[in-house]
Each structure stands twice: as C-alpha cells, then as structure tokens.
Amino acid sequence: MSVDGEAVRLADEVQADEPGWEVDPDDEWGVAVVATVGRQLKLRREAAGMRASDFAAAVKYGEDLVYKVEGGRRIPRPEYLEKADEVLGAGGPIAAMKEDVAKVRYPKRVRELAKLESQAVEISLYSNHNIHGLLQTEDHMRALFDVWLPAHTQAETERMVAARLARRSVFERSPAPMLSFVQEEVTLRRPVGGTMVWRRQLERLLELGKLRHVSVQVMPTDVEDHFGTGGLIEVLKFADGTAVGRSDGAFAGRPVTDPKQLRILELRYGMIRAQALTPRESRAFIEQMLGES
C-alpha cells in the first residue's frame, strides 16, 4: 500500500471510531436525515459511474466509512459533504446538506431549545445550581459532564458538548437579542474542572458581560429574603409578542405560554434581578474572585 493509501486508511479508522458521530436510533428525525443524505450520496456516486473504492480514494476517506455514511449508519462530517459535492460535481446541493446533518448530532430536546433561542428577541435566565450552559466554556462543560452519574459514554459527552457549543451562536446573532443572566454566587465559587478551568470560566463571564446586549448579574449568597428558591427560571420573548417560560419551581417544571403563568415567572425573575448585584457590581465581584485565586 502507498503512503497516501495508508494515510487514508488510518484517517478512516480514526473517523469511524471517533465518538459523537453515531446516529441515535431513538431520534427518528435524525435517523431519517442521515438515511436520506446517505441514499442521495450513493445515488449520485452511482450516477457518476464511480465505485465506492474509487469515490473513497477521491474524497480521501476509507471505503468502510463511505459504506457507513451511505448506509445511514454514520453522520458525515461537513468536510466529507463538501469534498463529495466537489468530486461528484454536484454544484452545491450535497454541501448544502451540512446544516441539517450538523443538527443530527444534537439531542432532540437541545435542538428544540436552540430553535427557540435563535428566534427570541429577549432571553432572561436565572441559574442557581450551575453556571448556565450558554455561559459555560467548553472545558467547563466537559468537567460537568464527566462527573454526571450514571457516567456518559464518550460519544454522549461529545454530542452534548457540540450541542451546547452550537447554542452559543445566540451571542453573535444580528440583530442581537437582549440577554439577561442572574447567577448564584455559589455557582461561581465552585472550582469545576480545577483552578485553571475555573479561572477561564470567570474570565468568560467578564468577556460576555462587556457585550452591549448581555447583562450578567451575581446573586450574593447572604441575601436573606431570596425570591429564587424555586430554582431555575427561563423566559424567552419573541418578535410577535408571544413568549415561553419555564421554572423548576412552578407549573411542574413544564414550559408555559399562557400570559397569566408567564407573568408569574416574569415577576419572580424581576424580583431576583432587583436583589442581585448590578452588572457593574457583578463585574467587580468576579474580578475580585479572580484576584483572590
């Protein structure tokens, strides 16, 4: 075997074994998307008169991976679809499948949440157990997932990290939504992942807090009459005037859209914000924590 051929084989083995690119059999939409993409790739390859081995050599992936992708057993990477589009002379349609295929890696619940976040014009979030997922660094995410019980497989961890990272695009949207976060002091003091990961997480909070459309506030632990004892609160408002909200301590934790129920969540969140340090005071508080470490 040539050096190039050996490199392709080794790359294929890495891609085939790499966690996070398997198809979740319980995700009907995801299974359908990957099966459709695989079928289209196979039809186009055969229409071009290429054998699987020839196509594999052309895209510089192993033949085994080609069969897995075409059989709907493996989620193709974006670069795989781009190369396939080029080799088959498709003119763009194959590469355009990247967006839907990328979403297949994310759990269904996360996809639905990300869709809502991508449409919201105002997002209000209170978190009292962990630093909110939208604010977390990648290392912080991994450290949290690594200590969950029962333990996640590596593939599950990779899928959840990828999904959470994708949701951070909400900070880069144009026009930008207004984002308001209130974090309990204890979530900032817990050194998740060790000192260096913890410091980088605090620095991330400071970076995000500088954005004009983002507000980060800290709820001091010594507040006596605390309105956030009911747990997490999320309220998302949309351009058409509708909204959706959820709280661990209200309405059995289910999402609500009824205006009366939403007003309760908004009242609680408003009181929590009023009790928390102001954004300026919160920045100073976080900077002080970094200076003490």
Secondary structure, 3 states (H helix, E strand, C coil): CCHHHHHHHHHHHHHHHCCCCECCCCCHHHHHHHHHHHHHHHHHHHHCCCCHHHHHHHHCCCHHHHHHHHCCCECCCHHHHHHHHHHCCCCCCCHHHHHHHHHHCCCHHHHHHHHHHHHEEEEEEEECCCCCHHHCCHHHHHHHHHCCCCCCCHHHHHHHHHHHHHHHHHHHCCCCCEEEEEEEHHHHHCCCCCHHHHHHHHHHHHHHHCCCCEEEEEECCCCCCCCCCCCCEEEEEECCCCEEEEECCEHHHCCECCHHHHHHHHHHHHHHHHHCCCHHHHHHHHHHHHHHC
